[in-house]
């Protein structure tokens, strides 16, 4: 058996057979695939036999599909989604919005999704996947069912399959579903909150273990569903150092701050932090501390048009460069070449970018609230700047000090060894295996 960080698992050699129901899996390249990919990889590496059931026809209007392939040796089967409603309901919303504007009514949230997408817009994946999953459980005599959410339709699939086959069910929430904090962030109407809570409570009742990715999320769920506390566990997202470059990468010639992915402009607080960052850049340009010749902010993601608008509003277009999504490999290379990575989160979740930045030894300009993410950064990334007040001056001061420290060569390195011991993908897979092993053991009693 190969050496690993930490103690070997007692169940390494017993060849547990696990059905993993994961909508997000190669060739889907969205970040939601990463957790399932690495779990499948390490489950097999430790002697388990995972089988993955994923979607055959992903919604290409919502998901990014590339040429990624599944990990070597992983048995993968696919089921059809009978409908992908995201695009047609989006077009219908656009038509309704234009009609209502004639009566001076502005409709921002797509209420059609609230009405017709229960539990979410991936419900078309449920019927045929349930049937196929039951067949896989029986054909391979699996020991447990693991379900990755989002989409939350997958949780219903897992619950239906568990009730039919009596196999233990482990539900892994990469993001919260009906957590009250999430409903507030996304302005979920009250009637949908009630529906979502009923669905979530039922799934938690059926499941044998419920996994979330942060302690803050687990605490929120324990407050909301105290009767299920003993089922709740935290398995953090992490980063696999194999994804990083094997050799040193030269930094960009210009001092560079990078951001990739969603900019999280969902709440007033996040909007204020976004405004503060661009206000900070504007102040530095006015003071001639940065210029297009010496500084750049790189943004890669679907919301690049909004970033362009913010840059224009604050007069910093000359130092802000935006683009749509780029490949995972290109993202990693760009982060490694950057001097700082801008970090934003939607609490209580922690963005995967936190784990990437620390593992790639790129410090943060983190405009985030106090909490769990702040504690992790302060412990493992001493060269980072955590800005918990949404002011342009605080951002400007942090960037100024960070650039000066880098120029002098005294920016502290991240604690890569300590961070890897707690947050490597392998460590997360070990913890997940231990939870699943215990669930299987209890079911057998």
N, C-alpha and C positions, 0 to 999 in steps of 0.2 A: 504494500500500500504506500502511495506517495506521501511525503511529508507535507503537513499543512500547518498553518498558524492555529494554535490551540490544540486541544485534546482530540484524538480520533473519536468518531462516533461509534457507539456500541453497535449500531445497526448497519454499518458500512457493508458487510458481506452478505446481508440477508436478502438482497435482491428484491426489495419492495417494488411492487408494480403500481405506478401512479398514472391515472388519467388526468392530464392537464388540459382544461378547457380555456383557451386563450384566443379571443378574437384578434388581438394585436400580436402578430407573429409573422416572420418573414413569409412573403416578400414585403409586407407592410414595414415601412422604415420609421414610423413615428416613434418618439421616445418611449411610448407605452409598451413597445415590444421588448425593450431591453431587459426588464425584470424577469419576464418569462423565459427569454432566451438563456439568460445566465442560470436561472434555476434549473432548466432542463439540462444544460451543459454540466453543471456540478452534480445534479442528481445522478446522472449517468456515470460521471467520473468517480463517484463514491459507491458505485456498484448497484444503484437502483435502476429500474427499467421504466423510464417515463414514456408515455405515449401522448402526443399532443393532438388535440382536435381544434382546428382553426377554421376560419371562413374561406370558402372557395371564391366568392365574388365580393370582395370588400367594397364598401362605398367609396369610390374614387373621388367623389365630390367632397368628402370629409377626411379621408385618410390619404397618406402618401404611400404609393406603391412603387417599389424600385426593383433592383435585381439582387437584393439580399437573399441569402440561402439559410436554411435551418442548420443548427449545429450538427457536426458529424455524428452519425450513429443514432440520431433521434427519429423514432417512428412517428410520422406525421400523417394524419388524415384530415380531410376537409369536408365541410358541409355547406350547402347553399343557403343564402339568405333569400327568402321568398320575395322580399321587397326592400329597397333602400330609399326611404322617404325623404332624406335630407334635402335633395335638390328640388323635387316637386313642391314640397311644403315651403321651401325658401322662395320659390317663384310665386307661389300663391300668396305668401306674406307680402312680397313686393307689390303685387297687384292690389291687395287689400289696403296697403299703406298709401298707395297713390290715390285710391278712391276716397279714403278718409281725409286726405289732405284737402280735397275739394270742400270739405266741411270744417276745415281748420282743426282737424284732430290729428295729432302726431302719435303714431304707434311705433315704439322703439323695440320692445321685446316681441319676439315672434310667438304669439299666443297659440298659433296652430301647433307648434311643437308641444306646448303644454297640454293641449287637448287630445292630440292624436299620437303622441310618442310616449307611451307608458309601458315600461318604466323609463325608456329612453328611445332615441331614434334608431336603435339597432334591434327592435323587437322582432323584425322580420327574420332574424337569425334563430329565434327560439324553436319553432316547431320541428324542423328537420334535424336540428342539432340535438334536441332531446332524444329523438329516435336513434340517431347515429351513436350518441354517447351511451345509451343503454346497450346497444349492440356491442360496442367496444368493451364495456365493463364485463359483459358476459363472455365475450370471445377470449379475452385475456385474463379473466378472473382477477381484476385489479383489486388492490388492497385499499385504495382511497381515491377520492375525487378531489382535485385541486382546481379552483376556479379563480381566474384573474379578472378583476373589474377595475376600470371601466372596460367595455360597456357593462352597465348594471343588469342588462338583459342576461348576461352570463350567469349572474347570481341566481336568477330564476331557473335557468337551465340546470345548474348544479343542484338546486333544491328539488326540482322535479325528478332528476335522475337518482338522487339519494333516496327519495321516498319510494321509488320503484325498485331499486336494487338493494337498499339497506346498507350501502357502503358508506363509510365515514366521509363527511364533506368538510373541506377546508376552504373558506371564502377569503380571498385576499383583495382588500380594497386599496388600490394605488391612490385613489382619491375618495373623499367622503361622498356619500349619496344623499341621504336625508338628514344629515347632521344640521342642527339648527343654525350653526355659524355659517355653513355653506348656503343655506337658504337666504340668509341676510345678504351675503356677498353677491349672489346672483339674482336677487330680487324675485325669488320664486313666489308666485301667488299662493295665498293661504290654502285654497282647495287642493293645489298640487302638493303642497307641503303635507297635508293630511294623507293624501293618497300614497305619497312616497314613504311616509313613516310607516304606514300599514304594511307596505311591501317589504320594507327593510326589517321591521320587527318580525315578520313571518320568516324571512330568510334567516335571521339570527336565531330564531327558535329552532329551525330545522338543522342549521349548521352545527358541526361539532367543534369548530374552531373559527375564530374571526380575527383576521390579521389586518393591521393598518401600518402605515409607514412612519409615523411619528408618535412620540409620547403625548404631545399636545392633542393629537387626534384621538388617541385611545382614551385620554382623560375626558374629552368631550363626549365620546360614546358611552363611557362608564356613567357619566352624569345623566345622559339621556335614557340609557337602558340599564339601570343598575342590576336588574335581574339576570343579565347575561355577562356580568363582569368576569366570571371565571373562564369564560370562553375567549376573552380578548387578549391579544398579544401584539407586540410591536416588532416588526422586522424592517429595519431601515432600508431605503434604497442605498446604493453604494456605487463603486466604480471599480472596474477591472483594470488593473495596471497593464494588462496585455493590450488594452486599447490605446495606450500612450505610445509615443515614439520610443524606439529603443536607443536612439542617439540624441545628443543635445541639439536643440533647435534654436537658431538665431532669432532674436526678437526683430520685430518690424523696425525700420529705420526711424519712423516717426513714433513718438510716444503714443501707445495705443490702448484704449479701453474698448472692450468688446462686449456685445450682448447678443445672445442667440435665442430664438424661440418666441413664445408669447410674452408680451410686455405687461400683461395683467392689468389692463385699464378697466377694472370691473367695479371698483368702489371709489368713493370720494377720497379715502385715505391713500389708495394707490395712485389716483390721479394727482394728488398733492405731491407725493414722492416723485412722480414722473416730471411734474412741472419743476420741482426743486432741482432735479438733475440738470435739466436744460437751462434753468436759470443760473445754476452754478457755472456751466460752460460759458454762458453769456457774460457773466462777471469776469471770468478769466480772460476772455477775448478783449473786453473793454480795458482791462489792466495790461493787455499785451503780454500776458504770461504764457498764453498759447496762441498759435497761429496755424493756418493751413500748412505751413512749411515744417512745423515741429510736432503737430498733434493731430490725432484722428480718433473719432468714435465710430466703430463699425457695428452695424446692426444687420443681422440675418434672421428673417422670419416673415410670417404671413402678414403681420401688421405693419409692414414697412411704410405704407402710405400714411398711417397715423404718425409715425416717427418723423417722416418728412414734414408733416404739418407742424409738429411741435418744434422742429428745428427752424422752420421758417418763422414761426411766431416769435421765437427768441433770438432770431438773427444769427444762428450758428450753422447755417447750411454749409458753409465752406469747410467745416471740420467734421461734419456728420455725413457718413457714407452708408447708404442703405441698400439692401438687396433682399430678394425672396429667400426661401429655404435653400440650403446647400447640403451636400451629403454629410453623413455622420463623420466620415474620415476627414473631410474638409473642416468640419466644426472643431474637431480635436486639434488639428494642426493649427487652426487660427487662434484657438485659445492658448496653445503653447507659445505661439509667437507674440502674443499680446503681453503688455506690461501689467495690466489690471483687467479683471472681469467685473462688469457691473452685475450686481445680484439684486433681484427683486423677488418677493414671494407673496403668496396669498395664504396668510396664516389661517388654520394651523398646519397647512401643508408645507413641505420643504422641497424646493425645486431640485431636480437632478443636477442642475448647474452648480449647486454648492459642492456636491461630491466630485464633480468633474474638475472644478477649479482647484480645490485643495489637492487632489491627486496629481494634477498636472503642474503643481507648484506655481500657480498663478494667483496672486493675492486679489482680494476683492475691494471694490468700492461698493459696499452693501447698504442700500437704502431700504432698511427693513425695520419692523417693530421689535421691541424687546421680546425675548422668548428663547425657544429651543435652538433655532437657527443661529441666533446671536451667540449663544453659549458655545456651540460647536466651532464657530469661526474664531472666537477669542481663544479657544483652547488649542486649535490645530493650525491656525493661520495668523501668526503674530504680525505679519506684514500687512494685514488687511485693515481697512477702515470701516467701522460699523457706524452708520449714520441713522440715528433713530428719531431725529427731528427733521421735519420736512421743510428745510429752508435752503435756498440757493447758497447762502453764505457758508453753511456747514459743508455742503458739497464742495464748494470752491476751496475751502481751507483744507479738506482732506486730499483733494487732487493735488493741490500745491505741495503739501508735505510729502505725499507719495512720490511725486516727480522729483523732488529735491533728494529724498532718500535714495531713490534709484540712481540718480546722477552721481551721488557720492559712493554708491556701491554698498550701502549698509541696510538694504531691505532684508529683513529676516526671512529665512526659508521656512516653508511649511513643515510641520512635523509629519512626514510621510509615513514613517514606521508606526508611530502611535495611531495615526488615522487609519492605516491599513489594518491594524490589529482589531479595530472596532467596526470599520465600515467597508471593508472589501466585499466584493460580490460573493466571494467564496465564504466569507464569514457569515454573510446573510443567508446563503444557501444552507450552511451548517445549522444555523438556528431554525430555519424553516423545516429542515429534515427532522430535527429533534422534536419540534411541535407535532409534525405529522406522525412520527413514530409513536409519540405518547398517545395521540388520538387513536391510532390503530390498536395500540395495546389496551386502551380502555374499552374499545368496542369489542375486543375479543374476550373480555372478562365476563 
